[in-house]
């Protein structure tokens, strides 16, 4: 059976059980069988890194008219080769301390 690979974050609502809240049980079961679930890591997300790469691709390569699909494939492959050769990495600036300051309501300060 063919399945759909679904990449999602770790919210507690992102389960096959959620389908049963909006569909009849038989239909929910059929849909649940279609999905192969993959969750992003709980600490740090490779999905964020993929989003950063797509943003770089859009800004550095796709910021102009590209006449056809073949030219698009050529341009994006050339961009990817250059990006990989440069060994670009993600430089995270959002530290745990910065997160605690920005998200105080989510990270209560613990006292001894």
C-alpha positions as CSV (number, residue, x, y, z in Angstrom):
1,X,0.0,0.0,0.0
2,X,1.3,3.5,-0.8
3,X,1.6,5.8,2.1
4,X,2.0,9.6,2.6
5,X,5.1,10.5,4.6
6,X,3.9,13.3,6.9
7,X,6.6,15.3,8.7
8,X,5.2,17.2,11.7
9,X,6.2,18.7,15.0
10,X,5.6,17.2,18.4
11,X,2.3,18.8,19.3
12,X,0.1,16.4,21.3
13,X,-2.8,17.1,18.8
14,X,-0.7,15.7,15.9
15,X,-1.8,12.1,16.2
16,X,-4.0,9.8,14.1
17,X,-6.5,10.0,16.9
18,X,-7.2,13.6,15.9
19,X,-8.9,12.3,12.7
20,X,-11.5,10.7,14.8
21,X,-12.6,14.1,16.1
22,X,-13.6,15.3,12.6
23,X,-14.5,12.1,10.7
24,X,-16.6,9.0,11.1
25,X,-14.6,6.2,12.7
26,X,-14.4,4.1,9.5
27,X,-13.2,7.0,7.4
28,X,-10.8,8.2,10.1
29,X,-9.2,4.7,10.2
30,X,-8.8,4.6,6.4
31,X,-7.1,8.0,6.5
32,X,-4.9,7.1,9.4
33,X,-3.6,4.1,7.5
34,X,-2.4,6.4,4.6
35,X,0.0,8.3,6.8
36,X,3.6,7.4,7.8
37,X,4.2,9.8,10.6
38,X,7.7,11.4,11.2
39,X,8.1,13.8,14.0
40,X,10.7,16.5,14.2
41,X,13.2,16.2,17.1
42,X,12.1,17.7,20.4
43,X,15.2,19.7,20.8
44,X,16.3,21.7,17.8
45,X,14.6,21.1,14.5
46,X,16.1,19.9,11.3
47,X,12.8,21.2,9.7
48,X,13.9,24.7,10.7
49,X,17.2,24.2,8.9
50,X,15.3,23.0,5.8
51,X,13.2,26.2,6.0
52,X,16.3,28.3,6.2
53,X,17.7,26.6,3.1
54,X,14.5,27.2,1.2
55,X,14.6,30.8,2.2
56,X,18.2,31.1,1.0
57,X,17.3,29.4,-2.3
58,X,14.4,31.8,-2.9
59,X,16.6,34.8,-2.1
60,X,19.8,33.8,-3.9
61,X,18.4,31.9,-6.9
62,X,14.7,32.3,-7.4
63,X,14.6,36.1,-7.2
64,X,14.1,36.5,-10.9
65,X,11.9,35.2,-13.7
66,X,12.9,31.7,-14.9
67,X,11.4,30.9,-18.3
68,X,10.8,27.1,-18.0
69,X,11.1,24.0,-15.9
70,X,14.4,22.9,-17.5
71,X,16.1,26.2,-16.7
72,X,14.7,26.1,-13.2
73,X,16.2,22.6,-12.6
74,X,19.6,23.8,-14.1
75,X,19.7,26.9,-11.9
76,X,18.6,25.2,-8.7
77,X,21.1,22.4,-9.1
78,X,23.9,24.9,-9.8
79,X,22.9,26.8,-6.7
80,X,22.8,23.6,-4.6
81,X,26.3,22.5,-5.8
82,X,27.8,25.9,-4.9
83,X,26.0,26.0,-1.5
84,X,27.3,22.5,-0.7
85,X,30.8,23.3,-1.9
86,X,30.8,26.3,0.5
87,X,29.8,24.0,3.3
88,X,27.2,26.4,4.6
89,X,25.8,25.6,8.0
90,X,23.2,27.1,10.4
91,X,24.6,29.4,13.0
92,X,22.1,29.4,15.8
93,X,22.0,32.7,17.7
94,X,19.0,31.9,19.9
95,X,20.5,30.6,23.1
96,X,18.7,29.0,26.0
97,X,19.2,32.2,28.1
98,X,17.8,34.3,25.3
99,X,14.8,31.9,25.0
100,X,14.1,32.1,28.7
101,X,14.2,35.9,28.5
102,X,11.9,36.1,25.4
103,X,9.6,33.3,26.5
104,X,9.4,34.0,30.3
105,X,5.8,32.8,30.5
106,X,6.7,29.5,29.0
107,X,9.9,29.0,31.0
108,X,9.3,29.6,34.7
109,X,12.4,30.5,36.7
110,X,13.2,27.8,39.2
111,X,14.6,28.8,42.6
112,X,16.6,26.6,45.0
